Amino acid sequence: MTQENIDRYMNAMHAMQSGVAMEMNYDAKNTEPKFLRVGVNSALLDSGAMASLLISKGIITQDEYEEKLAEYAEREAKMYEDRIREHFGNTNIHLK
């Protein structure tokens, strides 16, 4: 993974972590342990299998996968920002 994609991914993941923590303060339903564990396990299995298959068949490269992974982590972090904005009103929210 390039350093740029590592940095993008880590920043977005930290922003998502901040978003989850913030959401837990006003609606903990989506952060209950069983709900999270099943979702995480399913997502890891699905995306890992698909990425491995596509890379092994030469359809995508490891670098392309890692760039997309960073992009989608950033997209998820933005979703948390949007949800927090919606909950608290149109405030200036930037998760880091």
LINRAHU-V47591 format. One record per pair of residues at least 24 apart in sequence whose ideal C-beta (glycine too) atoms are under 10 Angstrom apart, sorted by sequence separation. I is the first residue (numbers start at 1). GAP is how many residues later the second one is. If there is no record, write none. Layout:
BEGIN
i = (I & I)
gap = (GAP & GAP)
END
This chain:
BEGIN
i = (47 & 30 & 27 & 9 & 12 & 13 & 16 & 19 & 23 & 5 & 8 & 9 & 12 & 15 & 16 & 19 & 22 & 26 & 8 & 11 & 12 & 14 & 15 & 16 & 18 & 19 & 21 & 22 & 25 & 5 & 6 & 9 & 10 & 12 & 13 & 16 & 17 & 19 & 20 & 23 & 27 & 1 & 2 & 5 & 8 & 9 & 12 & 13 & 15 & 16 & 19 & 22 & 23 & 26 & 1 & 4 & 5 & 8 & 9 & 11 & 12 & 15 & 16 & 18 & 19 & 22 & 25 & 26 & 4 & 5 & 7 & 8 & 9 & 10 & 11 & 12 & 13 & 14 & 15 & 16 & 17 & 18 & 19 & 1 & 2 & 5 & 6 & 9 & 12 & 13 & 16 & 19 & 23 & 1 & 2 & 5 & 8 & 9 & 12 & 15 & 16 & 19 & 22 & 1 & 4 & 5 & 8 & 11 & 12 & 15 & 18 & 22 & 1 & 2 & 5 & 1 & 22 & 22 & 19 & 21 & 18 & 20 & 18 & 19 & 18 & 17 & 18 & 15 & 16 & 17 & 15 & 14 & 15 & 14 & 12 & 11 & 12 & 11)
gap = (25 & 53 & 56 & 57 & 57 & 57 & 57 & 57 & 57 & 58 & 58 & 58 & 58 & 58 & 58 & 58 & 58 & 58 & 59 & 59 & 59 & 59 & 59 & 59 & 59 & 59 & 59 & 59 & 59 & 60 & 60 & 60 & 60 & 60 & 60 & 60 & 60 & 60 & 60 & 60 & 60 & 61 & 61 & 61 & 61 & 61 & 61 & 61 & 61 & 61 & 61 & 61 & 61 & 61 & 62 & 62 & 62 & 62 & 62 & 62 & 62 & 62 & 62 & 62 & 62 & 62 & 62 & 62 & 63 & 63 & 63 & 63 & 63 & 63 & 63 & 63 & 63 & 63 & 63 & 63 & 63 & 63 & 63 & 64 & 64 & 64 & 64 & 64 & 64 & 64 & 64 & 64 & 64 & 65 & 65 & 65 & 65 & 65 & 65 & 65 & 65 & 65 & 65 & 66 & 66 & 66 & 66 & 66 & 66 & 66 & 66 & 66 & 68 & 68 & 68 & 69 & 71 & 73 & 74 & 74 & 75 & 75 & 76 & 76 & 77 & 78 & 78 & 79 & 79 & 79 & 80 & 81 & 81 & 82 & 83 & 84 & 84 & 85)
END
